[in-house]
Amino acid sequence: GGNVFEALQIGYLIRRLHLSTDAPSRPPPTARSSGSEIIRPLDLTNSRNYLCTSACFLLYVAGSYREFVWAGRLGLHSPQIERKPIGATANDIAVATADMRDKLKDYFGQMHVPEKYLDLMYSVPPMEVRWISQTEFNTDLKGYSPEVRAILDAKCNLRGGTEASTDTQRCISKTKTELRNEA
């Protein structure tokens, strides 16, 4: 969780740099020996820590490629105004809340997140979480952003839907590196 407006700025940066995102998830059933994990399985021994909600959700959807492996938990809830200035009227709070919703709507549009997630976000009280189902994730959030998908389709001939060949994987890797370098 955290500051919505700061999360939006970080999210725009993630997208501009063509970075991929991954939500915290349960470690694989077999121990990895590569040592390349940012979060090691033993760092998260409490399964309640395997979640990405609130501002984390906003950062997650900014990824040019959205990964979500194993049984992670991705959720959202209604945002709150972080600091209410002393003397702020109910009207001031209403205006700030409407401004936040407008900024979130614009952000979701730029990140190609269906508007239903904005509606879901505002349907859940700030102290509760609405978990995204695997079906919703697979349908609405998984994979490459439309801009990156179009570039990969053109450069790596992904129109057939397959990404399995070695040549295709090399092309994808090279193109993603080029995009990050250009950013």
ChimeraX commands (.cxc) that place a marker at each C-alpha (Angstrom):
marker #1 position 0.00,0.00,0.00 radius 0.5
marker #1 position 0.96,3.60,-0.03 radius 0.5
marker #1 position 0.50,6.96,-1.66 radius 0.5
marker #1 position -1.73,6.74,-4.76 radius 0.5
marker #1 position -0.25,9.76,-6.54 radius 0.5
marker #1 position 3.32,8.56,-5.97 radius 0.5
marker #1 position 2.32,5.08,-7.18 radius 0.5
marker #1 position 0.93,6.60,-10.38 radius 0.5
marker #1 position 4.20,8.44,-11.03 radius 0.5
marker #1 position 6.21,5.27,-10.43 radius 0.5
marker #1 position 3.78,3.36,-12.65 radius 0.5
marker #1 position 4.25,5.83,-15.51 radius 0.5
marker #1 position 8.02,5.42,-15.11 radius 0.5
marker #1 position 7.71,1.61,-15.18 radius 0.5
marker #1 position 5.76,1.84,-18.43 radius 0.5
marker #1 position 8.10,4.41,-19.99 radius 0.5
marker #1 position 11.08,2.16,-19.23 radius 0.5
marker #1 position 9.27,-0.89,-20.66 radius 0.5
marker #1 position 9.80,-2.85,-17.44 radius 0.5
marker #1 position 8.01,-6.09,-16.69 radius 0.5
marker #1 position 6.18,-6.58,-13.41 radius 0.5
marker #1 position 5.56,-9.64,-11.28 radius 0.5
marker #1 position 3.29,-9.91,-8.25 radius 0.5
marker #1 position 4.53,-11.65,-5.11 radius 0.5
marker #1 position 3.67,-15.29,-5.20 radius 0.5
marker #1 position 4.29,-18.48,-3.34 radius 0.5
marker #1 position 7.78,-19.86,-4.00 radius 0.5
marker #1 position 7.89,-22.86,-6.34 radius 0.5
marker #1 position 7.62,-26.27,-4.68 radius 0.5
marker #1 position 11.24,-27.02,-5.46 radius 0.5
marker #1 position 14.09,-24.89,-4.17 radius 0.5
marker #1 position 15.76,-22.69,-6.73 radius 0.5
marker #1 position 19.51,-22.63,-6.73 radius 0.5
marker #1 position 20.15,-19.73,-9.09 radius 0.5
marker #1 position 20.16,-17.17,-6.30 radius 0.5
marker #1 position 18.61,-14.67,-8.71 radius 0.5
marker #1 position 15.37,-14.11,-6.82 radius 0.5
marker #1 position 14.84,-10.61,-5.50 radius 0.5
marker #1 position 12.71,-12.06,-2.72 radius 0.5
marker #1 position 14.03,-15.39,-1.55 radius 0.5
marker #1 position 11.48,-18.04,-0.52 radius 0.5
marker #1 position 12.67,-17.95,3.07 radius 0.5
marker #1 position 12.11,-14.19,3.22 radius 0.5
marker #1 position 8.38,-14.76,3.03 radius 0.5
marker #1 position 7.63,-17.59,5.41 radius 0.5
marker #1 position 4.24,-16.12,6.28 radius 0.5
marker #1 position 1.79,-16.83,3.43 radius 0.5
marker #1 position -0.14,-13.65,4.31 radius 0.5
marker #1 position 2.79,-11.72,2.82 radius 0.5
marker #1 position 2.18,-13.10,-0.68 radius 0.5
marker #1 position -0.01,-10.28,-1.86 radius 0.5
marker #1 position 0.03,-7.17,-3.99 radius 0.5
marker #1 position -2.72,-4.73,-3.12 radius 0.5
marker #1 position -3.45,-1.03,-3.05 radius 0.5
marker #1 position -0.56,0.98,-4.54 radius 0.5
marker #1 position 1.20,-2.28,-5.43 radius 0.5
marker #1 position -1.69,-3.11,-7.77 radius 0.5
marker #1 position -1.16,0.26,-9.50 radius 0.5
marker #1 position 2.53,-0.45,-9.97 radius 0.5
marker #1 position 1.86,-3.99,-11.13 radius 0.5
marker #1 position -0.52,-3.02,-13.95 radius 0.5
marker #1 position 2.09,-0.60,-15.34 radius 0.5
marker #1 position 4.31,-3.45,-16.51 radius 0.5
marker #1 position 4.94,-3.82,-20.21 radius 0.5
marker #1 position 4.76,-7.53,-19.47 radius 0.5
marker #1 position 2.71,-8.63,-16.49 radius 0.5
marker #1 position 3.83,-11.88,-14.91 radius 0.5
marker #1 position 1.95,-13.70,-12.17 radius 0.5
marker #1 position 3.17,-17.16,-11.28 radius 0.5
marker #1 position 2.15,-19.73,-8.74 radius 0.5
marker #1 position -0.54,-18.67,-6.32 radius 0.5
marker #1 position 0.07,-14.99,-5.68 radius 0.5
marker #1 position -2.62,-12.63,-4.55 radius 0.5
marker #1 position -3.45,-9.49,-6.50 radius 0.5
marker #1 position -6.07,-7.18,-5.03 radius 0.5
marker #1 position -7.49,-3.71,-4.86 radius 0.5
marker #1 position -9.61,-1.50,-2.67 radius 0.5
marker #1 position -10.88,2.03,-2.50 radius 0.5
marker #1 position -8.06,4.55,-2.10 radius 0.5
marker #1 position -8.00,7.14,0.64 radius 0.5
marker #1 position -6.84,10.73,0.68 radius 0.5
marker #1 position -3.43,10.38,2.33 radius 0.5
marker #1 position -3.42,13.67,4.24 radius 0.5
marker #1 position -6.47,15.75,4.94 radius 0.5
marker #1 position -5.34,19.35,5.44 radius 0.5
marker #1 position -6.41,20.99,8.66 radius 0.5
marker #1 position -9.53,22.97,8.01 radius 0.5
marker #1 position -10.46,21.07,4.85 radius 0.5
marker #1 position -14.19,21.13,4.28 radius 0.5
marker #1 position -16.34,18.22,3.16 radius 0.5
marker #1 position -16.47,19.90,-0.26 radius 0.5
marker #1 position -12.64,20.09,-0.38 radius 0.5
marker #1 position -12.45,16.36,0.37 radius 0.5
marker #1 position -15.11,15.60,-2.26 radius 0.5
marker #1 position -13.17,17.57,-4.89 radius 0.5
marker #1 position -9.89,15.83,-3.97 radius 0.5
marker #1 position -11.60,12.42,-4.08 radius 0.5
marker #1 position -13.10,13.15,-7.52 radius 0.5
marker #1 position -9.69,14.32,-8.74 radius 0.5
marker #1 position -8.11,11.09,-7.52 radius 0.5
marker #1 position -10.74,9.00,-9.29 radius 0.5
marker #1 position -10.21,10.97,-12.53 radius 0.5
marker #1 position -6.44,10.43,-12.32 radius 0.5
marker #1 position -6.95,6.71,-11.68 radius 0.5
marker #1 position -9.38,6.43,-14.61 radius 0.5
marker #1 position -6.86,8.10,-16.92 radius 0.5
marker #1 position -4.05,5.88,-15.56 radius 0.5
marker #1 position -6.03,2.67,-16.06 radius 0.5
marker #1 position -6.81,3.78,-19.61 radius 0.5
marker #1 position -3.14,4.40,-20.37 radius 0.5
marker #1 position -2.19,1.05,-18.80 radius 0.5
marker #1 position -4.94,-0.76,-20.74 radius 0.5
marker #1 position -6.69,-1.90,-17.59 radius 0.5
marker #1 position -10.43,-2.37,-18.17 radius 0.5
marker #1 position -12.54,0.29,-16.47 radius 0.5
marker #1 position -14.34,-2.40,-14.50 radius 0.5
marker #1 position -11.29,-2.47,-12.19 radius 0.5
marker #1 position -11.79,1.18,-11.32 radius 0.5
marker #1 position -15.41,0.39,-10.49 radius 0.5
marker #1 position -14.31,-2.65,-8.47 radius 0.5
marker #1 position -11.71,-0.54,-6.68 radius 0.5
marker #1 position -14.30,1.99,-5.56 radius 0.5
marker #1 position -16.78,-0.71,-4.56 radius 0.5
marker #1 position -14.49,-2.01,-1.79 radius 0.5
marker #1 position -13.96,-0.13,1.49 radius 0.5
marker #1 position -10.37,1.06,2.14 radius 0.5
marker #1 position -9.79,-1.49,4.89 radius 0.5
marker #1 position -10.94,-4.49,2.81 radius 0.5
marker #1 position -9.50,-6.10,-0.33 radius 0.5
marker #1 position -11.17,-7.37,-3.49 radius 0.5
marker #1 position -8.97,-10.18,-4.81 radius 0.5
marker #1 position -8.55,-10.56,-8.56 radius 0.5
marker #1 position -9.49,-14.05,-9.71 radius 0.5
marker #1 position -7.23,-16.11,-11.94 radius 0.5
marker #1 position -9.86,-15.91,-14.69 radius 0.5
marker #1 position -9.99,-12.09,-14.45 radius 0.5
marker #1 position -6.22,-11.93,-14.50 radius 0.5
marker #1 position -5.92,-14.23,-17.52 radius 0.5
marker #1 position -8.63,-12.33,-19.41 radius 0.5
marker #1 position -7.81,-8.73,-18.55 radius 0.5
marker #1 position -4.28,-8.27,-17.19 radius 0.5
marker #1 position -1.93,-11.06,-18.23 radius 0.5
marker #1 position 0.87,-10.71,-20.71 radius 0.5
marker #1 position 2.27,-7.90,-22.84 radius 0.5
marker #1 position 0.85,-4.40,-23.03 radius 0.5
marker #1 position -0.82,-3.74,-26.39 radius 0.5
marker #1 position 2.04,-1.45,-27.52 radius 0.5
marker #1 position 4.72,-4.04,-26.80 radius 0.5
marker #1 position 2.57,-6.85,-28.22 radius 0.5
marker #1 position 2.25,-4.90,-31.50 radius 0.5
marker #1 position 6.03,-4.39,-31.69 radius 0.5
marker #1 position 6.68,-8.08,-30.96 radius 0.5
marker #1 position 4.04,-9.12,-33.49 radius 0.5
marker #1 position 5.76,-7.05,-36.16 radius 0.5
marker #1 position 9.37,-7.94,-35.32 radius 0.5
marker #1 position 9.01,-11.52,-34.14 radius 0.5
marker #1 position 5.99,-12.66,-36.14 radius 0.5
marker #1 position 3.84,-13.55,-33.12 radius 0.5
marker #1 position 0.56,-13.23,-34.98 radius 0.5
marker #1 position 0.28,-17.01,-35.03 radius 0.5
marker #1 position 0.14,-16.95,-31.22 radius 0.5
marker #1 position 3.18,-19.12,-30.60 radius 0.5
marker #1 position 6.14,-17.93,-28.58 radius 0.5
marker #1 position 7.67,-21.36,-28.13 radius 0.5
marker #1 position 10.35,-21.53,-30.81 radius 0.5
marker #1 position 13.95,-20.72,-29.94 radius 0.5
marker #1 position 14.18,-18.12,-32.71 radius 0.5
marker #1 position 11.01,-16.45,-31.47 radius 0.5
marker #1 position 12.28,-16.41,-27.88 radius 0.5
marker #1 position 15.56,-14.86,-29.04 radius 0.5
marker #1 position 13.68,-12.23,-31.02 radius 0.5
marker #1 position 11.46,-11.42,-28.01 radius 0.5
marker #1 position 14.45,-11.13,-25.70 radius 0.5
marker #1 position 16.38,-8.95,-28.16 radius 0.5
marker #1 position 13.38,-6.69,-28.79 radius 0.5
marker #1 position 12.65,-6.27,-25.07 radius 0.5
marker #1 position 16.29,-5.32,-24.49 radius 0.5
marker #1 position 16.15,-2.82,-27.35 radius 0.5
marker #1 position 13.00,-1.26,-25.89 radius 0.5
marker #1 position 14.58,-0.90,-22.45 radius 0.5
marker #1 position 17.75,0.57,-23.97 radius 0.5
marker #1 position 15.72,3.07,-26.00 radius 0.5
marker #1 position 13.80,4.06,-22.87 radius 0.5
marker link #1:1,2 radius 0.2
marker link #1:2,3 radius 0.2
marker link #1:3,4 radius 0.2
marker link #1:4,5 radius 0.2
marker link #1:5,6 radius 0.2
marker link #1:6,7 radius 0.2
marker link #1:7,8 radius 0.2
marker link #1:8,9 radius 0.2
marker link #1:9,10 radius 0.2
marker link #1:10,11 radius 0.2
marker link #1:11,12 radius 0.2
marker link #1:12,13 radius 0.2
marker link #1:13,14 radius 0.2
marker link #1:14,15 radius 0.2
marker link #1:15,16 radius 0.2
marker link #1:16,17 radius 0.2
marker link #1:17,18 radius 0.2
marker link #1:18,19 radius 0.2
marker link #1:19,20 radius 0.2
marker link #1:20,21 radius 0.2
marker link #1:21,22 radius 0.2
marker link #1:22,23 radius 0.2
marker link #1:23,24 radius 0.2
marker link #1:24,25 radius 0.2
marker link #1:25,26 radius 0.2
marker link #1:26,27 radius 0.2
marker link #1:27,28 radius 0.2
marker link #1:28,29 radius 0.2
marker link #1:29,30 radius 0.2
marker link #1:30,31 radius 0.2
marker link #1:31,32 radius 0.2
marker link #1:32,33 radius 0.2
marker link #1:33,34 radius 0.2
marker link #1:34,35 radius 0.2
marker link #1:35,36 radius 0.2
marker link #1:36,37 radius 0.2
marker link #1:37,38 radius 0.2
marker link #1:38,39 radius 0.2
marker link #1:39,40 radius 0.2
marker link #1:40,41 radius 0.2
marker link #1:41,42 radius 0.2
marker link #1:42,43 radius 0.2
marker link #1:43,44 radius 0.2
marker link #1:44,45 radius 0.2
marker link #1:45,46 radius 0.2
marker link #1:46,47 radius 0.2
marker link #1:47,48 radius 0.2
marker link #1:48,49 radius 0.2
marker link #1:49,50 radius 0.2
marker link #1:50,51 radius 0.2
marker link #1:51,52 radius 0.2
marker link #1:52,53 radius 0.2
marker link #1:53,54 radius 0.2
marker link #1:54,55 radius 0.2
marker link #1:55,56 radius 0.2
marker link #1:56,57 radius 0.2
marker link #1:57,58 radius 0.2
marker link #1:58,59 radius 0.2
marker link #1:59,60 radius 0.2
marker link #1:60,61 radius 0.2
marker link #1:61,62 radius 0.2
marker link #1:62,63 radius 0.2
marker link #1:63,64 radius 0.2
marker link #1:64,65 radius 0.2
marker link #1:65,66 radius 0.2
marker link #1:66,67 radius 0.2
marker link #1:67,68 radius 0.2
marker link #1:68,69 radius 0.2
marker link #1:69,70 radius 0.2
marker link #1:70,71 radius 0.2
marker link #1:71,72 radius 0.2
marker link #1:72,73 radius 0.2
marker link #1:73,74 radius 0.2
marker link #1:74,75 radius 0.2
marker link #1:75,76 radius 0.2
marker link #1:76,77 radius 0.2
marker link #1:77,78 radius 0.2
marker link #1:78,79 radius 0.2
marker link #1:79,80 radius 0.2
marker link #1:80,81 radius 0.2
marker link #1:81,82 radius 0.2
marker link #1:82,83 radius 0.2
marker link #1:83,84 radius 0.2
marker link #1:84,85 radius 0.2
marker link #1:85,86 radius 0.2
marker link #1:86,87 radius 0.2
marker link #1:87,88 radius 0.2
marker link #1:88,89 radius 0.2
marker link #1:89,90 radius 0.2
marker link #1:90,91 radius 0.2
marker link #1:91,92 radius 0.2
marker link #1:92,93 radius 0.2
marker link #1:93,94 radius 0.2
marker link #1:94,95 radius 0.2
marker link #1:95,96 radius 0.2
marker link #1:96,97 radius 0.2
marker link #1:97,98 radius 0.2
marker link #1:98,99 radius 0.2
marker link #1:99,100 radius 0.2
marker link #1:100,101 radius 0.2
marker link #1:101,102 radius 0.2
marker link #1:102,103 radius 0.2
marker link #1:103,104 radius 0.2
marker link #1:104,105 radius 0.2
marker link #1:105,106 radius 0.2
marker link #1:106,107 radius 0.2
marker link #1:107,108 radius 0.2
marker link #1:108,109 radius 0.2
marker link #1:109,110 radius 0.2
marker link #1:110,111 radius 0.2
marker link #1:111,112 radius 0.2
marker link #1:112,113 radius 0.2
marker link #1:113,114 radius 0.2
marker link #1:114,115 radius 0.2
marker link #1:115,116 radius 0.2
marker link #1:116,117 radius 0.2
marker link #1:117,118 radius 0.2
marker link #1:118,119 radius 0.2
marker link #1:119,120 radius 0.2
marker link #1:120,121 radius 0.2
marker link #1:121,122 radius 0.2
marker link #1:122,123 radius 0.2
marker link #1:123,124 radius 0.2
marker link #1:124,125 radius 0.2
marker link #1:125,126 radius 0.2
marker link #1:126,127 radius 0.2
marker link #1:127,128 radius 0.2
marker link #1:128,129 radius 0.2
marker link #1:129,130 radius 0.2
marker link #1:130,131 radius 0.2
marker link #1:131,132 radius 0.2
marker link #1:132,133 radius 0.2
marker link #1:133,134 radius 0.2
marker link #1:134,135 radius 0.2
marker link #1:135,136 radius 0.2
marker link #1:136,137 radius 0.2
marker link #1:137,138 radius 0.2
marker link #1:138,139 radius 0.2
marker link #1:139,140 radius 0.2
marker link #1:140,141 radius 0.2
marker link #1:141,142 radius 0.2
marker link #1:142,143 radius 0.2
marker link #1:143,144 radius 0.2
marker link #1:144,145 radius 0.2
marker link #1:145,146 radius 0.2
marker link #1:146,147 radius 0.2
marker link #1:147,148 radius 0.2
marker link #1:148,149 radius 0.2
marker link #1:149,150 radius 0.2
marker link #1:150,151 radius 0.2
marker link #1:151,152 radius 0.2
marker link #1:152,153 radius 0.2
marker link #1:153,154 radius 0.2
marker link #1:154,155 radius 0.2
marker link #1:155,156 radius 0.2
marker link #1:156,157 radius 0.2
marker link #1:157,158 radius 0.2
marker link #1:158,159 radius 0.2
marker link #1:159,160 radius 0.2
marker link #1:160,161 radius 0.2
marker link #1:161,162 radius 0.2
marker link #1:162,163 radius 0.2
marker link #1:163,164 radius 0.2
marker link #1:164,165 radius 0.2
marker link #1:165,166 radius 0.2
marker link #1:166,167 radius 0.2
marker link #1:167,168 radius 0.2
marker link #1:168,169 radius 0.2
marker link #1:169,170 radius 0.2
marker link #1:170,171 radius 0.2
marker link #1:171,172 radius 0.2
marker link #1:172,173 radius 0.2
marker link #1:173,174 radius 0.2
marker link #1:174,175 radius 0.2
marker link #1:175,176 radius 0.2
marker link #1:176,177 radius 0.2
marker link #1:177,178 radius 0.2
marker link #1:178,179 radius 0.2
marker link #1:179,180 radius 0.2
marker link #1:180,181 radius 0.2
marker link #1:181,182 radius 0.2
marker link #1:182,183 radius 0.2
view
